[in-house]
């Protein structure tokens, strides 16, 4: 009779140890990702002058462009295209209006405004457009990482310490997916079960 509670206690102890191990594993994984993001944001400070290219075209001379960020692009025509773009009053005005718009609007549309402005350039500025597109993609990927970290932190908090790795992954996926089920439409054709 004494062995039954003892074996149940052993099973419970094993389950708790396994959950703690999984939590520690998840914590180490998240910690590693946080360190990577910290490094990435330090790189933003280093590459800040390069990113000023996107909105401060008039004061940009091309020397601030960090080649390690765009080394894979063909930038042979960049200098000539930059000179031509800066000499066009139409495009200088358009970029000045872009800066003014960015200063007066909410932050969530800034990337779209910048991207739209660069896409409106004629094809003869293809090298500059490719550089702008390459630089703009950095922000989107970082934003999504930060958003996922925020969700992971709330899901894996102290109140949810017994979630398995699979459950944690599922919770994060549900949190970051833009799935919006049409509950009313799904239930409209269903009939509830009546009790006898």
C-alpha positions as CSV (number, residue, x, y, z in Angstrom):
1,X,0.0,0.0,0.0
2,X,2.9,2.4,0.7
3,X,4.5,1.8,-2.7
4,X,1.5,3.2,-4.7
5,X,1.8,6.8,-3.5
6,X,5.6,6.6,-3.7
7,X,5.6,5.5,-7.4
8,X,3.0,8.3,-8.2
9,X,5.3,10.8,-6.4
10,X,8.2,9.6,-8.5
11,X,6.2,10.0,-11.7
12,X,5.2,13.5,-10.6
13,X,8.8,14.3,-9.7
14,X,10.0,13.1,-13.1
15,X,7.3,15.1,-14.9
16,X,8.3,18.3,-13.0
17,X,12.0,17.7,-13.8
18,X,11.2,17.2,-17.5
19,X,9.1,20.4,-17.5
20,X,11.9,22.4,-15.8
21,X,14.4,21.0,-18.3
22,X,12.2,22.1,-21.2
23,X,11.8,25.5,-19.7
24,X,15.5,25.9,-19.2
25,X,16.1,24.8,-22.8
26,X,13.6,27.4,-24.0
27,X,15.1,30.1,-21.8
28,X,18.6,29.4,-23.2
29,X,17.2,29.6,-26.8
30,X,15.4,32.9,-26.1
31,X,18.5,34.3,-24.3
32,X,20.6,33.5,-27.4
33,X,18.2,35.2,-29.7
34,X,18.1,38.3,-27.4
35,X,21.9,38.5,-27.6
36,X,21.7,38.2,-31.4
37,X,19.2,41.1,-31.5
38,X,21.3,43.2,-29.2
39,X,24.2,42.8,-31.6
40,X,22.0,43.6,-34.5
41,X,20.8,46.9,-33.0
42,X,24.4,47.9,-32.2
43,X,25.0,47.4,-35.9
44,X,22.2,49.8,-36.6
45,X,24.2,52.5,-34.9
46,X,27.2,51.6,-37.0
47,X,25.2,51.6,-40.2
48,X,23.1,54.7,-39.4
49,X,24.7,56.9,-42.0
50,X,23.9,54.3,-44.6
51,X,20.3,54.2,-43.7
52,X,20.1,58.0,-43.9
53,X,20.4,57.4,-47.7
54,X,16.7,56.4,-47.7
55,X,15.4,59.9,-46.7
56,X,18.2,62.4,-46.8
57,X,19.2,62.1,-50.4
58,X,20.3,65.7,-50.8
59,X,23.1,65.4,-48.1
60,X,24.1,61.9,-49.0
61,X,27.3,61.7,-51.1
62,X,27.7,57.9,-51.4
63,X,30.8,57.5,-49.2
64,X,28.7,56.7,-46.2
65,X,27.2,53.7,-47.9
66,X,28.4,50.6,-46.0
67,X,29.5,48.1,-48.7
68,X,29.1,45.1,-46.4
69,X,25.3,45.7,-46.4
70,X,25.0,45.8,-50.1
71,X,28.1,44.1,-51.3
72,X,26.0,41.5,-53.2
73,X,24.4,44.3,-55.3
74,X,25.7,45.7,-58.6
75,X,26.5,49.3,-57.6
76,X,28.6,50.3,-60.6
77,X,26.2,52.9,-61.7
78,X,25.4,54.3,-58.3
79,X,27.5,57.4,-58.4
80,X,26.2,58.5,-61.8
81,X,22.6,57.8,-60.8
82,X,23.0,59.6,-57.5
83,X,24.4,62.7,-59.3
84,X,21.5,62.6,-61.8
85,X,18.9,62.2,-59.0
86,X,20.3,65.0,-56.9
87,X,20.4,67.4,-59.9
88,X,16.7,66.8,-60.5
89,X,14.6,69.4,-58.7
90,X,11.5,67.2,-59.1
91,X,13.1,64.3,-57.1
92,X,14.9,66.5,-54.6
93,X,11.5,68.1,-53.9
94,X,9.8,64.7,-53.7
95,X,12.3,63.5,-51.1
96,X,12.0,66.8,-49.1
97,X,8.2,66.2,-49.0
98,X,8.9,62.6,-47.9
99,X,10.9,63.8,-44.9
100,X,8.2,66.3,-44.0
101,X,5.6,63.6,-44.2
102,X,7.6,61.3,-42.0
103,X,8.0,64.0,-39.4
104,X,4.2,64.7,-39.3
105,X,2.7,61.2,-39.5
106,X,2.5,58.3,-37.1
107,X,5.4,55.8,-37.1
108,X,3.5,52.7,-38.4
109,X,3.4,54.0,-42.0
110,X,6.9,55.3,-42.3
111,X,8.3,52.2,-44.1
112,X,5.4,52.2,-46.6
113,X,5.9,55.9,-47.3
114,X,9.7,55.5,-47.9
115,X,9.1,52.4,-50.0
116,X,6.4,54.1,-52.2
117,X,8.7,57.1,-52.8
118,X,11.6,54.9,-53.9
119,X,9.3,52.7,-56.1
120,X,8.1,55.8,-57.9
121,X,11.6,56.5,-59.3
122,X,12.0,55.8,-63.0
123,X,13.8,52.7,-64.1
124,X,16.9,54.7,-65.0
125,X,17.6,54.8,-61.2
126,X,17.5,51.0,-60.9
127,X,20.7,50.8,-59.0
128,X,19.6,53.3,-56.3
129,X,16.1,51.6,-56.1
130,X,17.8,48.2,-55.5
131,X,19.9,49.7,-52.7
132,X,16.9,51.3,-51.1
133,X,14.9,48.0,-51.3
134,X,17.8,46.1,-49.8
135,X,18.1,48.6,-46.9
136,X,14.3,48.6,-46.3
137,X,14.1,44.9,-45.9
138,X,16.3,45.0,-42.9
139,X,13.7,46.8,-40.8
140,X,10.8,44.5,-41.6
141,X,12.7,41.4,-40.5
142,X,13.9,43.0,-37.3
143,X,10.4,44.2,-36.4
144,X,9.0,40.8,-36.8
145,X,11.7,39.3,-34.6
146,X,11.0,41.8,-31.8
147,X,7.2,41.2,-32.1
148,X,7.8,37.4,-31.7
149,X,10.1,38.0,-28.7
150,X,7.4,40.1,-27.0
151,X,4.8,37.3,-27.6
152,X,7.2,34.6,-26.4
153,X,7.9,36.5,-23.2
154,X,4.3,36.8,-22.3
155,X,3.5,33.1,-23.3
156,X,6.5,31.7,-21.4
157,X,6.1,33.7,-18.3
158,X,6.0,32.3,-14.8
159,X,2.3,31.4,-15.0
160,X,2.9,29.1,-18.0
161,X,6.0,27.3,-16.8
162,X,4.5,23.8,-17.5
163,X,4.0,24.2,-21.2
164,X,5.9,21.7,-23.3
165,X,8.1,22.9,-26.1
166,X,5.4,21.8,-28.7
167,X,2.7,23.7,-26.8
168,X,4.9,26.7,-26.5
169,X,5.6,26.7,-30.2
170,X,1.9,26.3,-31.0
171,X,1.0,29.2,-28.7
172,X,3.6,31.5,-30.3
173,X,2.4,30.5,-33.8
174,X,-1.2,31.3,-32.9
175,X,-0.2,34.6,-31.4
176,X,1.8,35.8,-34.5
177,X,-0.5,34.4,-37.2
178,X,-3.0,36.8,-38.7
179,X,-5.7,34.2,-38.7
180,X,-9.2,35.5,-38.0
181,X,-11.8,32.7,-37.9
182,X,-15.3,33.5,-38.9
183,X,-17.0,32.0,-35.8
184,X,-20.5,33.2,-36.6
185,X,-20.4,31.9,-40.1
186,X,-19.0,28.5,-39.0
187,X,-21.6,28.1,-36.3
188,X,-24.5,29.4,-38.4
189,X,-25.1,26.0,-40.1
190,X,-24.6,23.9,-37.0
191,X,-27.4,22.8,-34.7
192,X,-26.7,22.5,-31.0
193,X,-27.2,19.1,-29.3
194,X,-30.3,19.0,-27.2
195,X,-30.3,17.2,-23.9
196,X,-32.9,14.4,-23.3
